[in-house]
């Protein structure tokens, strides 16, 4: 069954007390265009995320939003800069001895000295974080895909109903074509007789030439090809593979046959059929722009 290019999916999870949210949004696009929004410190994971998206999606403009909340993480590390602390202690001890004063240095007072304590953040295990993000991304992709399938079902129903209407109009064109050819032949014979009035002409030859020219307005070949195209369309709609581009090319063939029928048509009834036919084909083309 076909899938829509338009979809939305979301999933949440965690990695070492980091809360992770992954969202995917997509709209129509001729090719796959994937962009990833992730905190700058983790941009090294962007290529792996894009590769994972590409394995699931073949067409569309896809935006992946990854939010990482570190508010729960115990990632602050306070370390003692021992060389600096040792230097302060040595200097203060020497100062007390030199001037005979009490050395009342405490841990708290030493800690207040510049650069004695260093506050840093614990290093994140990027490899593990990347693996956890990909697992959450997979969940978001499943949610995203289920929405595209639902939208695809609606597209399938609409395109199928319009394909039925195309077949009905093709049937009308097939019914009208013999009458159109006969009427055209009669008009052509009358004009030939009027033009050749007073000239000796073989009656059989005149009728044959009129029939040959009249046969050029027959649309049997075009209607047969249109029915074949409709059959191909239905087969593609049932495919589990991405068929959006193929459908786009196929509908171009629909238009080509309809235009040929229109150029051959030589009466008002056929012209009306062709107008309705092209309108339905255009509606199919519009819907196919949404198919992956």
C-alpha positions in Angstrom: 0.0 0.0 0.0 1.3 3.5 -0.8 2.5 5.9 1.8 2.1 9.6 2.1 5.2 11.9 2.1 3.5 14.0 4.8 3.8 12.7 8.4 4.7 13.3 12.0 6.2 11.1 14.6 7.6 11.5 18.2 9.2 9.4 20.8 10.9 10.0 24.2 13.5 8.1 26.2 16.6 8.6 28.3 20.3 7.9 28.3 22.3 8.2 31.6 19.8 10.6 33.1 19.6 12.7 29.9 16.0 13.1 28.8 15.8 12.7 25.0 12.9 13.7 22.7 12.9 12.9 19.0 10.4 14.5 16.6 10.0 14.0 12.9 8.0 16.2 10.5 7.9 15.8 6.7 6.3 17.5 3.7 6.3 16.8 0.0 9.6 17.0 -1.9 10.8 15.6 -5.1 13.8 13.9 -3.5 14.8 13.1 0.1 16.0 16.2 2.0 16.8 15.4 5.6 17.9 18.0 8.1 18.7 17.3 11.8 18.4 19.8 14.6 20.4 18.7 17.6 22.4 20.6 20.3 25.7 21.8 18.9 27.8 19.8 21.3 26.3 16.6 19.9 26.5 17.5 16.1 29.0 14.6 15.7 26.0 12.3 15.8 24.2 14.0 12.9 25.5 11.8 10.0 24.5 8.6 11.8 21.0 10.0 12.4 20.6 11.0 8.8 21.7 7.5 7.6 19.1 5.9 9.8 16.4 8.1 8.5 17.4 7.3 4.9 16.9 3.6 5.5 13.2 4.3 6.3 12.3 7.2 4.1 13.0 7.5 0.4 11.3 10.9 -0.5 10.2 14.1 1.2 11.6 17.0 3.1 12.2 15.6 6.6 13.1 17.6 9.6 14.4 15.7 12.7 14.3 17.6 16.0 16.3 16.1 18.9 16.0 17.7 22.3 18.4 16.7 25.1 17.5 17.8 28.6 20.4 17.4 31.1 18.6 18.9 34.2 18.5 15.5 35.9 22.0 14.6 35.2 24.6 14.4 37.9 27.3 15.7 35.6 29.1 18.3 37.8 32.5 17.3 39.0 34.5 19.4 41.6 38.2 18.5 41.7 41.0 19.8 43.8 43.9 21.4 42.0 46.5 19.9 44.3 49.6 21.7 42.9 47.9 25.1 43.5 46.6 24.0 47.0 50.1 22.8 48.0 51.6 26.0 46.8 49.1 28.1 48.9 49.7 25.9 52.0 53.5 26.2 51.7 53.3 30.0 51.2 50.9 30.5 54.2 53.0 28.2 56.4 56.1 30.1 55.5 54.3 33.4 56.2 53.2 32.3 59.6 56.7 31.1 60.6 58.4 34.2 59.3 56.2 36.6 61.3 55.4 34.4 64.2 51.7 34.4 63.7 49.1 31.7 64.0 48.5 29.6 61.0 44.7 29.3 61.1 44.1 28.0 57.6 41.1 25.7 57.3 39.8 23.7 54.4 37.1 26.2 53.8 39.5 29.2 53.7 41.9 27.3 51.5 39.0 26.3 49.1 38.3 30.0 48.7 41.7 30.7 47.3 41.7 31.2 43.5 42.0 28.1 41.3 42.1 25.7 44.3 38.8 24.1 43.2 38.0 23.3 39.6 34.4 22.8 38.6 33.9 20.7 35.4 31.2 18.6 33.8 31.6 14.9 33.5 32.3 13.7 30.0 29.4 12.2 28.2 29.8 8.8 26.6 29.0 9.9 23.1 29.0 6.4 21.7 26.3 5.2 24.2 24.4 8.4 23.7 24.3 7.9 20.0 23.1 4.3 20.3 20.3 5.4 22.7 19.3 8.3 20.4 19.0 5.8 17.5 16.8 3.5 19.5 14.5 6.4 20.3 14.7 7.6 16.7 13.5 4.1 15.6 10.5 4.4 17.8 9.7 7.9 16.4 10.1 6.5 12.9 7.6 3.8 13.6 5.1 6.4 14.9 5.9 8.5 11.9 5.4 5.6 9.5 2.0 4.6 10.9 0.7 8.2 10.2 2.1 8.0 6.6 0.3 4.7 6.1 -3.0 6.1 7.3 -2.6 9.1 5.0 -1.6 6.7 2.2 -4.9 4.8 2.6 -6.8 8.0 2.0 -4.7 8.8 -1.0 -5.3 5.3 -2.3 -9.1 5.6 -2.0 -9.2 9.0 -3.7 -6.8 8.1 -6.6 -8.7 4.7 -7.1 -12.0 6.5 -7.3 -10.6 8.9 -9.9 -9.1 6.1 -11.9 -12.6 4.6 -12.0 -13.9 7.9 -13.4 -11.1 8.0 -16.0 -12.2 4.5 -17.2 -15.8 5.6 -17.4 -14.9 8.6 -19.5 -12.7 6.4 -21.7 -15.7 4.2 -22.2 -17.7 7.2 -23.3 -15.0 8.2 -25.8 -15.0 4.7 -27.2 -18.7 4.8 -27.6 -18.6 8.2 -29.3 -15.6 7.6 -31.6 -17.4 5.5 -34.3 -20.2 8.0 -34.5 -17.6 10.8 -34.7 -15.7 9.0 -37.4 -18.9 8.4 -39.4 -20.1 12.0 -39.1 -16.7 13.3 -40.1 -16.6 11.0 -43.1 -20.0 12.2 -44.3 -18.9 15.8 -44.0 -15.7 15.0 -45.8 -17.5 13.3 -48.6 -19.9 16.2 -49.0 -17.0 18.7 -49.2 -15.1 16.5 -51.7 -18.2 16.3 -53.9 -18.8 20.0 -53.7 -15.1 20.7 -54.5 -15.0 18.2 -57.4 -18.4 19.1 -58.8 -18.3 18.9 -62.6 -15.1 16.8 -62.6 -15.2 13.1 -63.5 -14.0 11.2 -60.4 -14.1 7.5 -59.6 -16.8 7.2 -57.0 -15.1 4.3 -55.3 -11.8 6.2 -55.0 -13.6 9.2 -53.5 -15.2 7.1 -50.9 -12.0 5.3 -50.1 -10.0 8.5 -49.7 -12.8 10.0 -47.5 -12.7 6.8 -45.3 -8.9 7.0 -45.0 -8.9 10.6 -43.8 -11.9 10.0 -41.5 -10.1 7.0 -39.9 -7.4 9.4 -38.7 -9.9 10.9 -36.1 -10.5 7.4 -34.5 -9.2 7.2 -31.0 -9.2 3.4 -30.4 -5.4 3.3 -30.0 -5.4 6.0 -27.4 -8.2 4.6 -25.4 -6.6 1.1 -25.3 -3.4 2.7 -24.0 -5.3 4.7 -21.4 -7.0 1.5 -20.1 -3.5 -0.1 -19.9 -2.2 2.9 -18.0 -5.1 2.7 -15.5 -4.3 -0.9 -15.0 -0.7 -0.1 -14.3 -1.8 2.7 -11.9 -3.8 0.3 -9.8 -0.9 -2.2 -9.6 1.4 0.5 -8.5 -1.0 1.7 -5.8 -0.9 -1.7 -4.2 2.9 -1.9 -4.1 4.7 -1.8 -0.8 7.6 0.0 -2.4 7.9 3.7 -3.0 6.3 4.4 -6.3 5.7 8.2 -6.3 8.1 9.0 -9.1 6.9 6.1 -11.3 3.3 7.3 -10.8 4.4 10.8 -11.7 5.8 9.5 -15.0 2.8 7.4 -15.6 0.3 10.3 -15.3 2.4 12.2 -17.9 1.4 9.3 -20.2 -2.2 9.7 -19.2 -2.0 13.4 -20.2 -0.3 12.6 -23.5 -3.1 10.2 -24.6 -5.8 12.6 -23.4 -4.2 15.4 -25.4 -4.1 13.2 -28.5 -7.8 12.3 -28.2 -8.5 16.0 -27.8 -6.6 16.9 -31.0 -8.3 14.1 -33.0 -11.8 14.9 -31.6 -13.8 16.8 -34.2 -17.1 17.4 -32.4 -18.5 19.0 -29.3 -19.5 15.8 -27.5 -15.9 14.4 -27.7 -14.5 17.7 -26.7 -16.6 17.6 -23.5 -15.4 14.1 -22.7 -11.8 15.2 -23.1 -12.2 18.2 -20.8 -13.7 16.0 -18.1 -11.0 13.4 -18.7 -8.2 15.9 -18.4 -9.7 17.3 -15.2 -9.7 13.9 -13.5 -6.2 13.2 -14.7 -5.0 16.6 -13.2 -6.7 15.7 -9.8 -4.8 12.3 -9.9 -1.6 14.2 -10.6 -2.1 16.5 -7.7 -2.7 13.6 -5.3 0.3 11.7 -6.6 2.5 14.6 -5.5 1.8 13.5 -2.0 2.9 9.8 -2.6 6.3 8.6 -1.4 
